[in-house]
Amino acid sequence: MSRPIQFYDTTLRDGEQTPFVVFSVEQKLQIAHKLADLGMDIIEVGFPAASESEQEATRRAALEVKGPVIAGLARCKTADIDITAKACEAADKARISIVLPISDRHLSASLRITRSEAESQISEAVRHAKKYLDDIEFIATDATRTSEADLLSCLKVAAEAGAMTLVVADTVGCGLPEEIKSLFGRLRASFSPHIKLGIHCHNDFGLATANSLAALEGGADQVEGTINGLGERAGNTALEEVAMILKYHQTSLKFSTNIRTERILETSRLVREVSGVVVQPNKALVGQNAFLHAAGMHQQAMLADPLTFEPFGPELVGGDAALEDRIIFGKFLGKNGLKRLLTLDGVELSESDLEALVAKIRAAIERRETVSRRTMLAWAKGG
């Protein structure tokens, strides 16, 4: 039996905290529709109390985007909750996500309240939100720099007040996978099965995906993140990475999701285009180099069996590049390696023609042009 995992997308809220990224209402709707097509379970559209445009985006998504739960973020303030509930009211399925930092550092330096006051705010906010909706989420931020006893106490206060989903946020990305897996094992044992546990990771140490997976293995039911890992500082968990890990390792992990992985690339490209944030070329799954092969030994093996140097074909994430377009040439191209590749295609060149082809390819590479196997074959045949 597979355990279902819910995907909570915050590209439109946490992702918009990326420096210099601003989404218009129409852009948020465009991305929200694409996220719904991708199979996201929950889409956090924004922070309605922050501005009129955030309210409008959430209202429009609630009206127009069907399928996922439409969520709005609110602080532990009744005014925030009132605005968020109003913005979400037209949705077929709506959620209010309530957030509060709970570490000693934040309570003293940022909020300037005691832990007792923080727990009172959590209880009051959740109870107020329950007047509007049953689906209330509480996000404990900076949870991984909070003592486990204090974290558990805050989460229990939220659950007793009526929160149905409790989220642990690794706000500055300092968690370690084994520690997070162990923590979620203990948290899962502390709450009844009808309470869902979530994980929300940031990528400051490059561990967001690993930590999110560890939480799921420990007992989390929900993973939060963004497309392309968008977010402030080093970004958030890249949800496309988690989705493909769960798919590829389904037999051993035994998790199921609603994500349509064949739509990952088109969603990534839209987010890239609208946000203006470039995806690094070697980014897992969605980078332009993710399915390209430049090493000669790799290329020859790939032609015999593409899975020798790919865990899966690009079609699983929506890519359509044929094998001959995924084999490209780099600066270390050798005459003998090229000759072997040509032989596989039944092409034989004289030594002088072969040297001329190598020179032509190297010149193109030095101009930083992409030379694929398809291009090379065209040139070899006089194209």
C-alpha positions in Angstrom: 0.0 0.0 0.0 1.3 3.4 -0.9 1.0 6.3 1.5 -0.4 9.5 -0.2 1.7 12.6 0.0 0.2 16.0 -0.5 2.1 18.7 -2.4 1.7 22.3 -1.2 3.0 24.8 -3.6 4.1 28.3 -2.4 5.7 29.5 -5.6 3.3 32.4 -5.7 3.9 33.5 -2.1 7.3 32.3 -0.8 8.7 32.1 -4.3 7.7 35.7 -4.8 10.1 36.6 -2.0 12.9 36.0 -4.4 14.8 39.3 -4.8 13.4 41.3 -7.7 10.6 38.9 -8.4 7.1 40.5 -8.6 4.0 38.7 -10.0 1.0 40.6 -11.2 -2.5 39.3 -10.5 -2.7 37.9 -14.0 0.7 36.3 -13.8 -0.3 34.6 -10.5 -3.4 33.2 -12.2 -1.4 32.0 -15.2 1.0 30.1 -12.9 -1.8 28.9 -10.6 -3.6 27.3 -13.5 -0.4 25.6 -14.6 0.2 24.3 -11.1 -3.3 22.9 -11.0 -2.6 21.1 -14.3 0.6 19.7 -12.8 -1.4 18.1 -10.0 -0.6 20.3 -7.0 -2.9 19.5 -4.0 -2.7 22.9 -2.4 -1.7 26.2 -4.0 -0.8 29.1 -1.6 -1.6 32.1 -3.8 -0.3 34.8 -1.5 -0.5 36.8 1.7 -3.9 38.6 1.4 -3.4 41.0 4.3 -0.2 42.4 2.7 -1.9 44.4 -0.1 -5.0 44.8 -2.3 -3.3 43.0 -5.2 -2.6 40.0 -3.0 -6.3 39.9 -2.0 -7.3 40.2 -5.6 -5.0 37.4 -6.7 -6.3 35.1 -4.0 -10.0 36.0 -4.8 -9.5 35.4 -8.5 -7.7 32.1 -7.9 -10.5 31.0 -5.5 -13.0 31.7 -8.3 -11.2 30.4 -11.3 -8.7 27.7 -10.3 -10.4 24.4 -9.8 -9.1 21.2 -8.3 -6.5 22.2 -5.7 -7.1 23.7 -2.3 -6.6 27.4 -2.5 -4.6 28.7 0.5 -3.8 32.1 1.8 -1.1 32.9 4.4 -2.0 34.9 7.6 0.0 35.9 10.6 -1.4 35.1 14.1 -3.6 38.2 13.9 -7.4 38.2 13.7 -7.3 41.0 11.1 -5.1 39.0 8.8 -7.3 35.9 9.2 -10.5 37.9 8.4 -8.9 39.3 5.2 -7.6 35.9 4.2 -10.9 34.1 4.8 -12.7 36.7 2.8 -10.2 36.4 -0.1 -10.6 32.6 -0.1 -14.4 32.3 0.4 -15.3 31.6 -3.3 -13.0 28.5 -3.5 -14.5 25.0 -3.7 -11.7 24.0 -1.3 -9.9 26.7 0.9 -7.3 26.8 3.6 -6.0 29.4 5.9 -2.3 28.9 6.7 -1.3 30.6 9.9 2.4 31.3 10.6 4.4 32.2 13.6 8.1 32.0 14.4 8.6 30.0 17.6 12.4 29.9 18.2 13.8 31.8 21.3 15.7 34.0 18.9 12.6 35.1 17.0 10.4 35.5 20.1 13.0 37.8 21.8 14.5 39.7 18.9 11.7 39.8 16.3 8.3 39.4 18.1 9.4 40.5 21.6 7.0 38.2 23.3 7.3 35.4 25.8 6.7 31.8 24.8 3.5 31.8 26.8 2.3 34.8 24.8 3.2 33.1 21.6 1.2 30.0 22.5 -1.8 32.2 23.4 -1.5 33.9 20.0 -1.4 30.6 18.2 -4.5 29.3 20.1 -6.5 32.5 19.6 -5.6 32.7 15.9 -6.5 29.1 15.1 -9.7 29.3 17.0 -10.7 32.5 15.2 -9.8 30.9 11.8 -12.0 27.9 12.6 -15.0 30.2 12.6 -14.5 30.4 8.8 -13.0 27.1 7.7 -12.3 23.6 9.0 -9.1 23.4 6.9 -6.6 25.4 9.0 -2.8 24.9 8.8 -0.3 26.1 11.4 3.3 26.7 10.3 5.9 26.8 13.0 8.7 28.8 11.5 12.4 28.5 12.6 11.3 25.2 14.1 14.6 23.4 13.6 16.3 26.0 15.9 13.7 25.5 18.6 14.0 22.9 21.3 11.9 19.8 20.6 9.9 20.3 23.8 9.0 23.9 22.8 8.1 22.9 19.3 5.9 20.0 20.4 4.2 22.3 22.9 3.4 24.9 20.2 2.1 22.3 17.7 -0.1 20.7 20.4 -1.6 24.2 21.2 -2.4 24.6 17.5 -3.9 21.1 17.2 -6.0 21.6 20.3 -7.3 24.8 18.9 -8.4 23.0 15.7 -5.5 23.1 13.2 -5.7 20.1 10.9 -2.2 20.4 9.4 0.9 21.1 11.4 4.0 22.3 9.5 7.6 22.3 10.7 9.6 25.0 8.9 13.4 24.7 8.5 13.5 28.4 7.9 17.2 28.9 7.5 17.9 25.5 6.0 20.1 24.3 8.9 18.4 20.9 9.5 20.1 17.6 8.8 18.2 14.7 7.1 18.7 12.1 9.8 17.7 14.6 12.6 14.6 15.7 10.7 13.6 12.1 9.9 13.9 11.2 13.6 12.0 14.3 14.7 9.1 13.5 12.4 9.0 10.0 13.7 8.5 11.3 17.2 6.0 14.0 16.1 4.0 11.4 14.2 3.7 9.3 17.4 2.5 12.4 19.3 -0.5 13.2 17.2 -3.5 11.2 16.0 -3.6 10.1 12.4 -6.2 12.7 11.4 -3.7 15.5 12.1 -1.5 15.9 9.0 2.2 16.8 9.4 4.0 19.0 6.9 7.6 20.0 6.1 8.7 23.3 4.7 12.5 23.6 3.9 14.8 26.3 2.7 18.0 25.5 0.8 20.7 27.5 2.6 23.0 24.5 2.9 21.7 22.7 -0.3 19.8 20.2 1.8 16.2 21.3 1.2 15.2 18.3 -1.0 17.1 15.8 1.2 15.5 17.2 4.3 12.0 17.2 2.8 12.4 13.6 1.8 13.7 12.7 5.3 10.6 14.3 6.8 8.3 12.2 4.5 10.2 9.1 5.5 9.8 10.0 9.1 6.0 10.4 8.9 5.2 13.7 7.3 2.1 13.8 5.0 2.7 17.0 3.2 5.7 18.7 1.5 5.9 22.4 0.9 8.1 24.1 -1.7 8.3 25.9 -5.0 8.9 25.2 -8.7 12.6 25.5 -9.6 13.4 26.0 -5.9 12.3 29.7 -6.2 12.6 31.7 -3.0 14.6 34.2 -1.0 18.3 33.6 -0.2 19.1 30.1 -1.6 15.5 29.3 -2.2 13.0 26.7 -1.1 12.6 23.0 -1.7 12.3 22.3 -5.5 9.0 20.4 -5.6 9.8 18.9 -9.0 12.8 17.2 -7.4 10.8 15.6 -4.6 8.0 14.5 -7.0 10.5 12.7 -9.3 12.3 11.1 -6.4 9.0 9.7 -5.1 8.1 8.5 -8.5 11.5 6.9 -9.3 11.7 5.2 -5.9 8.0 4.3 -5.5 8.7 0.6 -5.0 11.0 1.2 -2.0 9.5 4.4 -0.6 5.9 3.4 -1.2 4.6 7.0 -1.5 2.0 8.1 -4.0 1.3 11.6 -5.3 -1.1 13.4 -7.7 1.8 15.1 -9.5 1.7 14.6 -13.3 5.5 14.5 -13.8 5.2 14.8 -17.6 4.2 18.4 -17.0 7.2 19.4 -14.9 9.2 21.0 -17.7 6.4 23.1 -19.1 5.6 24.4 -15.5 9.2 25.1 -14.9 9.6 27.0 -18.1 6.5 29.2 -17.3 7.8 30.0 -13.8 11.2 30.8 -15.3 9.7 33.1 -18.0 7.3 34.9 -15.7 9.7 35.3 -12.7 12.7 36.2 -14.9 14.9 34.0 -12.7 17.3 31.9 -14.7 17.6 28.2 -13.8 21.2 27.1 -13.5 22.1 25.0 -16.5 22.9 21.9 -14.5 19.8 22.1 -12.3 18.3 18.7 -11.7 15.5 17.7 -14.0 14.8 21.2 -15.5 18.2 22.7 -16.3 19.1 22.9 -20.0 22.0 20.4 -19.4 20.0 17.9 -17.4 19.8 15.4 -20.2 22.8 16.4 -22.3 25.9 14.2 -22.7 29.3 15.5 -23.8 31.8 12.8 -22.7 32.7 10.4 -25.5 32.6 7.3 -23.3 29.1 8.3 -22.1 27.9 9.0 -25.7 28.9 5.6 -27.0 27.2 3.8 -24.0 24.1 6.0 -24.5 23.7 5.0 -28.1 23.7 1.3 -27.0 21.3 2.0 -24.0 20.2 5.5 -22.9 19.7 4.3 -19.3 23.4 3.7 -19.0 23.9 7.4 -18.1 20.3 8.5 -17.4 18.1 7.4 -14.5 15.1 7.9 -16.8 14.3 9.4 -20.1 13.4 13.1 -20.4 9.9 12.3 -21.5 9.0 11.5 -17.8 9.3 15.2 -17.0 7.9 16.4 -20.3 11.0 16.6 -22.4 10.9 15.7 -26.1 14.5 15.9 -27.2 15.5 12.9 -29.3 18.7 11.0 -28.3 20.7 12.5 -31.2 19.9 16.0 -29.9 21.0 15.1 -26.3 24.4 14.0 -27.4 26.6 17.1 -27.8 30.2 17.8 -28.3 32.6 19.5 -25.9 36.2 20.9 -26.1 37.8 17.5 -25.6 36.3 16.1 -28.8 38.8 13.5 -30.3 39.1 12.3 -33.8 39.0 8.6 -32.8 35.8 9.0 -30.6 34.1 11.0 -33.4 35.1 8.3 -35.9 33.5 5.6 -33.7 30.3 7.6 -33.4 30.1 8.1 -37.2 30.7 4.3 -37.7 27.6 3.6 -35.6 25.6 5.6 -38.1 27.2 4.0 -41.1 29.2 7.0 -42.0 32.8 6.7 -43.1 35.1 9.7 -43.8 38.6 10.0 -45.2 41.2 11.1 -42.7 41.3 14.6 -44.2 37.4 14.9 -44.1 37.4 13.6 -40.6 40.0 16.2 -39.5 38.0 18.9 -41.2 34.9 17.9 -39.4 36.7 17.9 -36.0 38.0 21.3 -36.8 34.6 22.6 -37.7 33.0 21.2 -34.6 35.8 22.6 -32.3 35.4 26.0 -33.9 31.7 26.1 -33.2 32.3 25.0 -29.6 34.8 27.8 -29.1 32.1 30.2 -30.3 30.0 28.5 -27.5 27.5 27.1 -30.0 25.8 23.8 -29.2 26.8 21.0 -31.6 24.6 18.0 -31.3 25.0 14.6 -32.8 22.2 15.5 -35.3 24.2 18.6 -36.3 27.4 16.6 -36.6 25.8 14.0 -38.9 24.4 16.7 -41.1 27.9 18.3 -41.4 29.5 14.8 -42.0 27.1 14.2 -44.9 27.8 17.6 -46.5 25.1 19.7 -44.8 
